[in-house]
Amino acid sequence: MNVSFAYLHFAGGYLPSDSKDWRITVLALLVAVCLVGFVGNLCVIGILLHSAWKGRSSMIHSLILNLSLADLSLLLFSAPVRARAYSKAVWDLGWFVCKSSDWFIHTCMAAKSLTIIAAAKVCFMYTRNPAKQVSIHNCTILSIVVVIWSAASLLALPEWFFSTTRHHAGVDMCIMDVPAVAEDFMSMFGKLYPLLVFCLPLLFASFYFWKAYSQCQKRTKTQNLRNQIRSKQLTVMLLSIAITSAILWLPEWTAWLWVWHLKAGGPSPPQGFIALSQVLMFSISSANPLIFLVMSEEFREGLKGLWKWMMTKNPPTASESQETAAGNPEVLPSNVLSLPSQILTPEKEKPGSLSSGKENAEKGEIPVLPDVEQFWHERDSVPSAQQNDPIPWEHEEQETGDCDK
């Protein structure tokens, strides 16, 4: 990197680099992360919405849905901007994107941290009494989500104020331009922000998860074994989400503190470290849905149910098609039309076949074809003496013998 750029505080993911191979590598990593995370989060959101549609929603489901929506927002709106910024030597995305890029990323990440705290609290409430569902009114859930996003957006607001575009050394850049009067405030912000959105949420979530896991280890006589296993699986799954997020997010906060407290004459963070820390931060959005789908039996069953619901188009059953044919004799079901012609030819009449044929026609089991209708019409036109014959089957045998001769 040019020496004149060494002590500039870049924003929006802009990192001027002369290495084309490095830019291509970072771009490829971000594209892979986006593809995996986009598919995974869509599956999780689809499963949760399908469960809510079937009336099986809960507070945990709502918080996981909020977490997945934040992940999906990052992959749809922020990761492409980062990929474009890393692949270009100049900033060409405009003033608004420069101003809002870092603010939007940290808003989503802070919302995820606060959501994990709420999920840990609800998880602890569930493990105390697994047989009793943690039922909270929908308005309360909506209020919690609104408070989470409002607090997250306000915490990252200073980045919106001081991010801007500047023309420096002949190129357009996106940098953090802090005036002299706000340097003390931004220096304090650089120290407090990681504490508020990373350290404290991780501490509170760990506390609730520890209490929840300890509660899972205790078995009372009145507690069902199945409920205890489910509560333990839920605790381990959410704890895995929190630990994975902390590990993958830690390099980004290391780079953050390094950049915000860079001293004159001190070493600046390597470009590769900054770029890879950003890629790891976005990879959290790809890891979360994989953890849900791998560690939760409920999510796996929900995925199977969602897949069957999407792919299975219920064809009309045999009874439905027969009722349709009975209601409209002119319309024949496709399975009847595909039968060979000899199957549609009526068999030789036997005693009682007339009544059974009429009953079948009334039930709609066999549609009345024109040639069959003519056959029964000729039978009805036989003289009444033949109809009153007490032994019609003997005459039928004689007629059959004459025909054979």
LINCORDA-V504307 format. One line per field, one symbol per residue. ss: DSSP state (H for helix, E for strand, L for the rest). burial: b if it has 24 or more other C-alpha atoms within 12 Angstrom, else e. A space follows every 50 residues. Layout:
ss->???
burial->???
//
This chain:
ss->LLHHHLLLLELLLLLLLLLHHHHHHHHHHHHHHHHHHHHHHHHHHHHHHH HHHLLLLLHHHHHHHHHHHHHHHHHHHHHHHHHHHHHLLLLLLLHHHHHH HHHHHHHHHHHHHHHHHHHHHHHHHHHHLLLLLLLLLHHHHHHHHHHHHH HHHHHLHHHHHHEEEEEELLEEEEEELLLHHHHHHHHHHHHHHHHHHHHH HHHHHHHHHHHHHHHHHLLLLLLLHHHHHHHHHHHHHHHHHHHHHHHHHH HHHHHHHHHHLLLLLLLLLLHHHHHHHHHHHHHHHHHHHHHHHHHLHHHH HHHHHHHHHHHLLLLLLHHHHHHHHHHLLLLLLHHHHLLLHHHHLLLLLL LLHHHHHHHHHHHLLLLLLHHHHHHHHHHHLLLHHHHLLLLHHHHHHHHH HHHHL
burial->eeeeeebbbbbbbbbbbeeeebbeebbebbbbbbbbbbbbbbbbbbbbbb beeeeebbbbbbbbbbbbbbbbbbbbbbbbbbbbbbbbbbbbbeeebbbb bbbbbbbbbbbbbbbbbbbbbbbbbbbbbbeeebeeeeeebeebbeebbe bbbbbbbbbbbbbbbbeeeeebbbbbbbeeeeeeebeebbeebbebbbbe bbebbbebbbbbbebbeeeeeeeeeeebbbbbbbbbbbbbbbbbbbebbb bbbbbbbebbbeeeeeebbebbebbbbbbbbbbbbbbbbbbbbebbebbe ebbeebeeeeeeeeeeeeeebbbebbeeeeebbeeeeeeeeeeeeeeeee eeeeeebeeebeebbbbbeeeeeeeeeeeeeeeeeeeeeeeeeeeeeeee eeeee
//
